[in-house]
């Protein structure tokens, strides 16, 4: 079962609540409405803030569910190297499923709510502190930078309190598919020059 965990996590991540709710309510694809992003923010713009919050909670729950599944099959961070690797891989693939859903032609959202759900299952107080700092910074700087600094604060707090290194650096692993999707999304929706990334 441990070896199937990454695949199952990807399938769980691939369930797009935003797509199905918008299609149910409007009989239209979310990819053709609003920003075209299959995420809670776009659902809020299309159907109203209540629906946006509902989708955000459901996406958050996907992250929570894969951690609960991992623990149910005896897979958790810090036990041994095999467990660590399979858990990290499953967590990354859950975000990948959200961002590139196998059920939606490999399209999706950006994975932030799902990644928060995963992190919530370890040290929610530290996560809350980093989220508050990120939200404050988001009013002053671009969202990408606010998320980066918020995640960095989480890592710093974890290291200063002597927590497990695998859990401490979990945000870095989860950030990989989020950053890739954000870069794609910004390039698609703006004329921002990304030549410095080449």
N, C-alpha and C positions, 0 to 999 in steps of 0.2 A: 504493500500500500504506500509505503514511503516513496518508492520510485515513481508512483503514479501521481504523487502530490503536485508536482509542477504542471502536469497536463490538466489535472482537475482544476487547479487554481486558474489556469488560462481560460478554461471554459466558464468558470464562475465569473471571472472578470469580463468575459465577452457578453454577458447578459446586459443589454443596454436598456435600462428602465426609461431613460429619456426618450429613446426612439419609440418604444412601444406605447408609452403614455401619450406622446404627441400624435402618434398614428391613431390611437384609440379615440382621442378627443377630436382630431381634425381630419383624419383620413389623408394625411399628408406626411411626407418624409421630413424629419427634422433637419436633414441636410439641405433642404431647399427653403428653409425658413430662418429668419433672424440672421445670426452670424454663421449658421450652417454647422455649428459645433454641437455634437451630441453630449451635452453636459447640462448640469443643473442651472447654470447661469442663463443659457439660451432658453431652456424650458421656462424659467422665470420671465424672460422677455416675451415669450410667445403666449404662455398661458396664465401668467401672473405669479406673484411671489410665493403663494401657498404651494403651487405645484412645483416651483423651483426648489423650495425647501424640502418637499417630500422626496423629490428625485435625489437631492443632496444627501438626505438621510439614507436612502436606499443604496446609493453608491458607497457611502461610508460603511454601510452594513456588509457590503461585499468584502471589504478589507477585514472587518471583524470576523466574518464567517470563515475566511481561509485560515486565520490564526486559531480559531476554535477547532477547525478541522485538523490542523497540524497537531494541536495538543491532544486531540482525541485519538490520533494514531501514534502518539508517542514521539512526535517530531516537534522539537522546539529549539530555540537558539541557546547555545551555551552547553549543550549536553556532550556533543562530540563533533569532530570535523565533518563527518558525513551528514549528520543532522543539520549542521550550520549551512552547508552548501545547498542541500535540498530545500531547506526553508527559504534561504535567500533567493534561490532560483524560482521557487514557487511564488514568492512575493513579487518579484520582478515580472514574472509572467502574468500574474493577476492584473497588474497595471497595464501590461502590454495588451491583454485581452480587452480591457476597457478602452484603450486607445486605438487598437486595431482588431475589432471584433470579427471573429470567424463567421458570425451570423449576419454581419452587415457588410460583407465584401471588404473586410479589413479596414473599415472606417470606424470612427468613434469619437470619444471625448479627449480630455487631456490628463485624467487620472489623479487629480489632486485630492478629491474627496475620498477616493478609495485608498490612497496612500495614507491619509490621515487616519482612516479606520484601522489600518494595520498598525501604525505607530501607537494609537490609542490603547491597544491591548497590552502594552508593556509599562510605560510610565506616563499615565495620562496627565498628571500634574505638570511635569516638565514639558509635555506637549502643549498643554494649555498656555503655559508661560511663553513658549516660542510662538504660538499662534497669535497671542495678544500683541507681542512685539512685531510680528509680521504684519498684522492688520494696521497697527499704528504707522509703521513704515510705508505701507501701501498708500496711505494718504499723502505721502511726501515723495515717494519714488516709484518707478515702474514696478508692476506686479512681479515680474521675473526676479528683480533684485530683492524685493521684499520677501519673496519665498526663499531666496538664497540665504538672506541674513537670518530669517526665522529658523530655517533648518540648521544653520550654523550655530545659533544660540542653543538649540536642542542638543547638538553634539557636544558643545562646550560644557553645558550643565552636566551631561551624562559623564563626561571624562572627569570633571572636577569632583563629582560625587563617587567616583570609582566603580561605575557600573560596568557590566559585561561589554567588552569591546565590540563584539558582533552586533549587539543591540545598539550601542552608542553610534556606530557608523551605518546603521540600517537606512537612515535618510539618504545617505549617499548612493546606496544601491537603488533605492526606489526612485531617486531623481533621474536616473539614466533614461528610462522611457519617457518621463515627463518632459525633460529638457529636449529630447529629440522631437517630440510632438509639438512643443511650444515653438521651436525653431521653424519647423515646417509650417505651423499655423501662422506665425508672424510673416514669414516669407510669402505665404499665399495671400494674406489679407492686407499687406502693406508694401510699400516700396523701400522698406528699410534695407540698407546695404549690409549684407552679410559676408562680403569678400574677405573680411579679417578672419573668418572661420576656415577658410580654405588652406 
